Structures are given as structure tokens and as C-alpha cells.
Amino acid sequence: MKQFEYKVESIQIQLKDGNDFNTAMTEKLNSLGKEGWELTGVNGIVFYFKREIC
């Protein structure tokens, strides 16, 4: 049976020097994805992730 661990993270993007919100958010989500986290839900600024435990 697969087992998962879960992560709840508030993500607030602070834009500096004309950075684009979409670019900044994409970079943050890709960073978490590289760690194996899969986005499962969003409620405002609260993001829910899961990843399989090996």
C-alpha cells in the first residue's frame, strides 16, 4: 500500500524589481516539485502538497 506525507504551506510572493507574479509563483512551485511534492489543493494563500514515502 502506498503511503504519503503531507505539507501545508502558506505561499506569499513578494515582487521586487518588476518581477512577474506568474514567473515567481512558477519558480516556487517548480522548486517544491523538484523535491517530490505534488500540489493537491489551494485555499487562498494556503497550498496543500503530498509526496509518496518510499
N, CA and C of each residue as an Amber inpcrd file, in Angstrom:
protein
   162
   0.8410000  -1.1790000   0.0000000   0.0000000   0.0000000   0.0000000
   0.8890000   1.2470000   0.0000000   0.5570000   2.1950000  -0.8620000
   1.3090000   3.4410000  -0.9100000   1.0620000   4.2510000   0.3520000
   2.1060000   4.9280000   0.7980000   1.9870000   5.8450000   1.9290000
   2.4610000   7.2250000   1.4770000   1.8360000   8.2410000   2.0530000
   2.1550000   9.6090000   1.6740000   2.4610000  10.4360000   2.9040000
   3.2430000  11.4970000   2.6890000   3.3880000  12.5340000   3.6960000
   2.8000000  13.7990000   3.0910000   2.3880000  14.6940000   3.9620000
   1.6690000  15.8830000   3.5190000   2.3560000  17.1380000   4.0290000
   2.1550000  18.2160000   3.2800000   2.7630000  19.5040000   3.6350000
   1.7260000  20.5850000   3.3700000   1.5500000  21.4770000   4.3260000
   0.6870000  22.6430000   4.1720000   1.5870000  23.8500000   4.2460000
   1.5160000  24.7060000   3.2210000   2.4140000  25.8540000   3.1790000
   1.6600000  27.0910000   2.7200000   1.8470000  28.1880000   3.4710000
   1.3270000  29.4840000   3.0350000   2.3690000  30.0930000   2.1070000
   1.9500000  30.4110000   0.8990000   2.8800000  30.9810000  -0.0750000
   2.4310000  32.3970000  -0.3810000   3.2880000  33.3350000  -0.0440000
   3.0680000  34.7390000  -0.3680000   4.2670000  35.1950000  -1.1830000
   4.0140000  35.6860000  -2.3630000   5.0770000  36.1050000  -3.2590000
   5.2580000  37.6180000  -3.1290000   6.4830000  38.0150000  -2.8000000
   6.8110000  39.4430000  -2.7440000   7.5560000  39.8000000  -4.0170000
   6.9840000  40.6730000  -4.8030000   7.5850000  41.0430000  -6.0750000
   8.5520000  42.2030000  -5.8810000   9.7320000  42.0620000  -6.4800000
  10.7550000  43.1020000  -6.4070000  11.2680000  43.3800000  -7.8090000
  11.6260000  44.6070000  -8.0450000  12.2770000  44.9850000  -9.3030000
  11.4880000  44.5560000 -10.5310000  10.1690000  44.6780000 -10.4690000
   9.3340000  44.3810000 -11.6300000   9.1800000  42.9110000 -11.9550000
   9.4740000  42.0130000 -11.0080000   9.2820000  40.5840000 -11.2480000
   7.8120000  40.2950000 -11.5000000   7.5440000  39.3680000 -12.3780000
   6.2000000  38.9580000 -12.7410000   5.6910000  37.9390000 -11.7210000
   4.4620000  38.1210000 -11.2240000   3.8810000  37.2050000 -10.2470000
   3.8640000  35.7730000 -10.7590000   3.4210000  35.5800000 -12.0010000
   3.3200000  34.2220000 -12.5550000   4.6820000  33.5520000 -12.6080000
   5.7060000  34.2940000 -12.9780000   7.0540000  33.7320000 -13.0400000
   7.5330000  33.3460000 -11.6430000   7.3170000  34.2160000 -10.6710000
   7.7530000  33.9530000  -9.2910000   7.0150000  32.7450000  -8.7100000
   5.7160000  32.6500000  -8.9410000   4.9380000  31.5340000  -8.4180000
   5.3450000  30.2330000  -9.1040000   5.5690000  30.2780000 -10.4020000
   6.0120000  29.0950000 -11.1390000   7.3420000  28.5930000 -10.6010000
   8.2690000  29.4940000 -10.3310000   9.5690000  29.1080000  -9.7800000
   9.4090000  28.4420000  -8.4110000   8.5440000  28.9860000  -7.5640000
   8.3130000  28.4170000  -6.2320000   7.7080000  27.0180000  -6.3430000
   6.6830000  26.8630000  -7.1670000   6.0230000  25.5650000  -7.3170000
   6.9500000  24.5410000  -7.9670000   7.7480000  24.9590000  -8.9440000
   8.7110000  24.0460000  -9.5580000   9.7650000  23.5940000  -8.5610000
  10.1600000  24.4870000  -7.6700000  11.1350000  24.1460000  -6.6350000
  10.5840000  23.0390000  -5.7260000   9.3360000  23.1760000  -5.3090000
   8.7000000  22.1490000  -4.4800000   8.5040000  20.8570000  -5.2680000
   8.1840000  20.9650000  -6.5410000   8.0180000  19.7850000  -7.3820000
   9.3130000  18.9900000  -7.5100000  10.4400000  19.6820000  -7.5880000
  11.7350000  19.0100000  -7.6720000  12.0560000  18.2340000  -6.4010000
  11.4430000  18.6350000  -5.2930000  11.6110000  17.9160000  -4.0250000
  10.6170000  16.7540000  -3.9120000   9.7970000  16.5710000  -4.9330000
   8.8470000  15.4620000  -4.9500000   7.4470000  15.8220000  -4.4850000
   7.2040000  17.0900000  -4.1440000   5.8840000  17.4910000  -3.6690000
   4.9350000  17.6860000  -4.8450000   3.7280000  17.1640000  -4.7020000
   2.6740000  17.3070000  -5.7040000   1.5740000  18.1840000  -5.1190000
   1.2140000  19.2400000  -5.8370000   0.1570000  20.1410000  -5.3940000
  -1.1760000  19.4150000  -5.4670000  -1.9120000  19.4090000  -4.3430000
  -3.1970000  18.7090000  -4.3150000  -4.3750000  19.6420000  -4.0900000
  -4.1190000  20.8640000  -3.6130000  -5.2170000  21.7890000  -3.3900000
  -4.7260000  23.1590000  -2.9960000  -5.6020000  24.1480000  -3.1690000
  -5.2840000  25.5370000  -2.8300000  -6.5170000  26.1540000  -2.1860000
  -6.2930000  26.9120000  -1.1120000  -7.3500000  27.6770000  -0.4640000
  -6.7740000  29.0410000  -0.1460000  -6.9710000  29.9970000  -1.0490000
  -6.3790000  31.3210000  -0.8600000  -4.8700000  31.2550000  -1.0200000
  -4.1340000  31.5840000   0.0610000  -2.6700000  31.5170000   0.0110000
  -2.1370000  30.2370000   0.6300000  -3.0430000  29.3380000   1.0330000
  -2.6320000  28.0690000   1.6340000  -2.6240000  26.9940000   0.5480000
  -1.4600000  26.3550000   0.3890000  -1.2670000  25.3370000  -0.6350000
  -1.0400000  23.9940000   0.0470000  -1.6770000  22.9440000  -0.4700000
  -1.5840000  21.6080000   0.0990000  -0.8120000  20.7030000  -0.8640000
   0.1800000  20.0020000  -0.3220000   1.0260000  19.1430000  -1.1310000
   1.0830000  17.7540000  -0.5110000   1.4200000  16.7580000  -1.3460000
   1.6840000  15.4110000  -0.8510000   2.8240000  14.8330000  -1.6680000
   3.5150000  13.8460000  -1.0580000   4.5060000  13.0660000  -1.7920000
   4.5650000  11.6810000  -1.1920000   4.8740000  10.7430000  -2.0730000
   4.9090000   9.3520000  -1.6570000   6.1410000   9.0880000  -0.7760000
   5.9370000   8.3030000   0.2820000   7.0260000   7.8860000   1.1430000
   7.5870000   6.5820000   0.5720000   8.8620000   6.5700000   0.3120000
   9.4980000   5.3670000  -0.2650000   9.9260000   4.4010000   0.8130000
